[in-house]
Amino acid sequence: MSKINPHPLLTTLTLGILTAIGSISIDMYLPAFGVMSDYFKVPMVRIESTITLFLFGMSFGQLFIGPLSDVWGRKMPLRIGLAIYIICSVCCILTSSFTLLLGLRFLQGLAGSSCQVISRALVNDLYKGRNAAHVFTLLQILMGVSPILAPMIGGMLAEESTWKFLFLIMAIISGIGLLGCLTVLPDGKPGTESKVLSFQTIRNGYLQCIKSPSFVNYALVRAVSNSAAFAMITGSPFVFTNIYSLTKKQFGFTFSLFAVGIICAGLINTRLLKHFEIQVITKFALICQLITGATMVLIIYFNGPFPLLLGFTFIFLAMLGPILPNTTALYLASLPTVSGSASALIGSLSYLSAFLITSILSLLHNNTAYPMIFTMWTCTIIAFGCLLYKNGRIRYFFSAYKSRN
């Protein structure tokens, strides 16, 4: 760990808050959609567009803020982003215009993207190797807690007289993150001497990422593995409630159980990192996903019992506990000089791949569980192929094939 960091625990907690802001901004107010629909006098489907605009802002903002943090340094863009996020959260409380709410959610996403990009880049600045993977795992655990607690809090406040407090909570949490940024968070990598951000600077940063084989492969492993989780999130409401007849409460409990599995696997990952290489753990987790994914397909085919399917789905998703933080550490370590751009690129790539996967899943919908399970398993096959390509085995296969022909 860096010598300039005298508060390692507070630093990790601050980074955890910054990492969780994106998830909290979505999960917190989901239970209040019905009340918000009545308040703004719009259909609920239009309330859902507030998430779409927020995610679009998150995706687009990362592409700009990542290179900016490489040029200006980490903390200035982060402070500005957090300040704008807080202002937007307060304005969401005050507004009675749905059009203005849409604009505020987009700006909130733009500002919140600074937390996603810079928190990852800061971990890469402050920690190296297994230590970086360890910290990323801790942040992943904190991210896993958010989908459990945020909807519970949202459910308690999803009333006509209290739903606006949800945006106040967003402002308070981001305010705590800003306080940590101003007090305990180290500066990380300094910016350039010129402090000038140009199109050429942005282009060169992204070209350096794309030309790095290690970055491309580990980034693809992370993005495609993350897409498997989005396939499950998108398909599970129909599969679990319509096909397997779970009630809403049972579905909520099941969803929380999956989050607990990811957290537990992350805790195990922190222990394994003390004894095994990051690549070995990641490969083992992907192999587990390949096996459990194939087993899930067989369970569906032979009409196996639902508890068995649920158990293998739990194991499949739990493997994301080591895969996501470990691949994040690996791809950022490959590009220390432009880690802000690297963090931004993988953030946008993850959102794009998740969008494509969920779009494909909706096209494949046939009132069975096959589209969800096959999509999850296919994502794992692609991710494992990317990992093998990084290790050179697929390249060796293709070179041997070309030599024979």
N, C-alpha and C positions, 0 to 999 in steps of 0.2 A: 504493500500500500504506500501511497505517496507520503513523503515526510512532511508536506505542508498541511496535512489533515490531522488536527489534534482531536477531532470529535468523530471518530469512525461510526459509532452507533447512531448519533444524531444525523450524520451525513447519509447513512443508509436509510433511516426513517424518512428524511426529506426526499431522497430520490424515490422512495416507495410511494410517497404522497404524489409526487409529480407524475410517476408512471401510471398511477391509478386514476388520475383526473379524467382521462378520456373515457374510461369505463364508467366511472361515477356519473359523468355527464349524460350517459345514455341510460344506464340501469336504474338510476335514482328516480326518474319521473315516469317510467313505463306504467306503473299501476295507476297513474293519474290521468291517463289518456282520455278516459270517459268524462271526467270532470272538466278537463281542459276543453274538450269538444263542446260541452254545454256552455262554458264560460265565453269562448270565442265565437260560438254559434257557427261552427263549421263541422263537416263530417269527420269522423275519427280518422279516415284515411288521409285527410289533410294534416292532421296532427302527426301522423307517421312521417310526413315529409320533413318535419323538424329534425328527425334523426338523419334522414338522407342528406340534408343540407349541412348538418354538423359534420358528418363523415366526409362529405366532399371538401369542406373547409379543412379538416384534419389532413386529408390526403394531399390537397393542393398546397397547403401551407408548409408542409414538411419539405417539399422540393425547393422552396425558397429559403426557409429558416436554416436548414442544414448547412448549405454553403455560407450563409451569413455568419453562422457561429464559428466557422473555420477562419473567417476574415476578421470579425469583430472580437472574437473570444466568446466563451460560453455564457457568461452571466448577464451581459447587457441585453441580448435578445430574449433571454429567459425572463428577466425582470419586466421588460416591456410586454412580453406575451402574457405573463401572469397578471399584470396590472389591467390590461385590456380585457382579459377573461373575467376578472372581478367586476369591472364596470359593466360588461355585458350581462353578467348574472344578475346584478342589481337592476339593470334596465328591464330584464325579463320579468322581474317582480312588478315593476311599475307600469308596464305597458298594458293597454287593453286592445291594441291593434294586432291582429294575427299576422298581417303583412310585415309589420315591424318585428314581431317575434321571429319570423322566418329569417329576416336579415340579421337579427341579433344572434341567432343560433349559428348562422354561417360564420359571422365574425368570431363567435365563441370557439368554433372549430379551428379557424385560422390561428387564433391566439393560443388555444390549447395544444396545437401541434408543436409549439416550441417546447412544451413539457416532454412530449414523447421523444422528439429528436435529441434534445440536449441532455436529457437524463441518461439515455443510452451512450451518447458520446462522452459524457462525464465519467461514467463507469470505466470506459475504455481508457480515458486519460489517467484515472487514479489507480487502476488495478490492472494487472497483467496475468495472462495464462489462466491457471486454475483459480486464482483469486478473483479474476473477472467473472469466470463462470459461476463461482460461488455466490458473488453478489448479484449477478443476473438471476440466479435461482431464487435468492431471497426476495428480489423484486417481483419475480413471477408468483411467488407465494402470496405476497401482498396483493397482487393483481387477482389472484384466485379468491381472496377473501371478499373483494369488492362485489362480484356477482352474487354472493351469498347475502351480504348485509344490506347493500344498496336497495334491492327490491323490497326487503323487509321494512326498511325505514320508509320507502316510498309508499308501501301499502298502508302504514300507520297514518301517514299524512295526506293520503289521497282523498281528501274531503273538500267540499266546496269552500270551506273557510280556512283551510290550512295548506292547500297544494302549493301555494306560492312559496311556502317555507322551504320547499325542496330546492329551489334556486338559491335561496339564502344559504342553505347548507353547502351548495356548490361554491358560493362565494367565500364562505368561512374556510372550507377545506383548502381552496386555492390561496386564500390569505395566509394560512399556516404554511403552505408551501413557499409563498413569497417571503415570509418571515425567516424561514430556514435558509432560503437563498441569500438573504441579506446578512445573515449572522454566521451560520456554521458551514455552509456549502463552499468548498474550495473553488478556486478560479478555473482549474483545469488547464487545458492547452491554451496558451496565449494566442491572440490574433496576429495577423500580419502587420508589418510596420506601416503600410500604406492605409490600412483600414478601408480600402475602396473595394466595393463589390461590383463587378462588371459581368456582362454576359460571358466574356471569355473565361473569367474565373470560375463561374458556375459550370460552364461547358467542360473545362479542363478537369474540374473535380469529379464530375460524373464520368468522363472518359477514363480517368484513372481507375475508377471503380469497375467499369465495364471490362477494362483490359486485364483486370486481375482475376486469374482462374480461381483462386481460393475464394475470393469474394463472391464471384458469380455462383459457384457451386454451393457454398454454405448458405448464401442468401436464398438460393432457390429451394434448398432443403427446408429452411425455416418457413419461407412463404407458402410452399405447397403443404407442409405439415400443418400450418396454421389454417389453411383452407379446408383441410379434413375436419377440423373442429367447427368451422363455419357451416360445412355441409351437414354436420350433426345438429347444430343449433337451428338451422333452417328447416331440416326435415323432421326433427324429433317431435314437434307439436302434433303434426298429423299422424306420424307413425305410432307414438305412444298413447295419444288420446283417442284417435279414431279407429286404429287397427287393434290396439291392445287394451283399449277402454279404460285408461287411467283417468282418474278425476283430476281437476285442476290442482288440488292440493297435493295429490300423489305425484303429479308431474313436477310441481315445484320442488317437492322433497327429493325426487329423483335427480333433478337438475342440480340441486345443492350437493347431492351425494357425489356427482361427477366432479364438481369443483373441489370437494374435499379430497377426492382421489388424486387430482392434479397437485394439490398442496402436499399431500403425503409423499407422492413420488418426488416432488421437489426437495423435500426434507431429506429423503434417502439420497438424492443426487448430491447434496452438500457433503454427505458422509463418503460417498463413492469417490468424489473428486480428490479426496485425500490419499487414495490408494490406486486409482486408475487414471489413464489419460482421457482427456475430454472426448477425443475421437472414438475411443473404445466404448465409452458409455453411450454415446450418441448412436453408434452402430447397433449396439445391443438393444436399445430402446426401439429403433426402427424395425429390427428383426422381430421383436415382440409384437409390434403393430402389424407386420406382415402376417404373422401366424394367427393372431386374434382376428384380424380382418377376414382371412380366409375361413376361419371357423365360424364367424358370424354369417358369412354367405351360406355355408353349409346348414347352419341352424335354420335360416330362412327357407332354404330349399326343401329341407325335410320337415318343416313345420315343427321345429323344436320348441320346448317350453320357453315362455317369455323370461322367467328369472335367469335362465342360462344365457339368453341373448343379452340381458341387462348386465350380467356379470362380465361377459367378454367385452361389452361396450365400455364398461367401467375401466377395465385393464387397458383397452385401446387408448382411451382419452387420458388415462393417468400417465402414459408414456410421454405425453406432451410436457410433463413436469420437467424431465431432463432435456428433451429435444430442443424446445424453444430457447431456454437460456444458454445452453451449450453452443448451439449454432450461432446465436447472437454474439457470444464472446469470440467465436472462431472467425466470423467474417469481419468483425470490427478490428480484430488484432492484425488482420492481413493488410489494413490500410490505416496506420496510425496518424499519418499526416493529413488525411482528409476524412477523418472519422465522422465529422458532422455531415458531410455529403453522403458518406456510406450509410449512416443511420437514416438519413432522409430518404435515400433511394429504396432501402429495404422496407421502410414504413409505407411508402406509396405502393411498392410492389406487393406487399402483403394485402393492402386494401384492394388493389386491382385484381389479384388472383382470387381473393375471397369473393369479389363481385362476379368474376367469371364463373367460378365454381357454383355459386348459388343460382346464377342465371341458368347454367346447364342443368342443375338439379330441378329447377322449375319446369324446364322443357321436357325432362325425362319422367315427370310425374305420371304415374299410372295406377294410383290408389293401392300400391303395395309398398313394402319396406325395401324392395330391391334398389331403387334409385339412390336412396340415402346410403345404404350399406356399400353398394358398389362404388359410389363416388368417394366415400371415405377410404376404401381399400385401394382404389386407383390412385388417389393422392399419395398414399404411402408407397406404392410401387414406384411412382415417379420420383418421390423424395429419395428413396433408397437407390434408385438409378443415378440420381445426381451425386449422391455420396460416393458411390462406386466410381463414377467418372472422376471425381476429385482424387480418389485413391489410385487412379490410373488403370483400373482393371478393364473398364469398358473401352478405353482408348487402346489398350493392348489387344483386345478382341478385334476391334475394327482394323488396326494396323496389320494384324495377322491375317484377317480376311482379305484385305487389299493385296497383300503379298502373294496369296494363293491364287488370286484372280488377275 
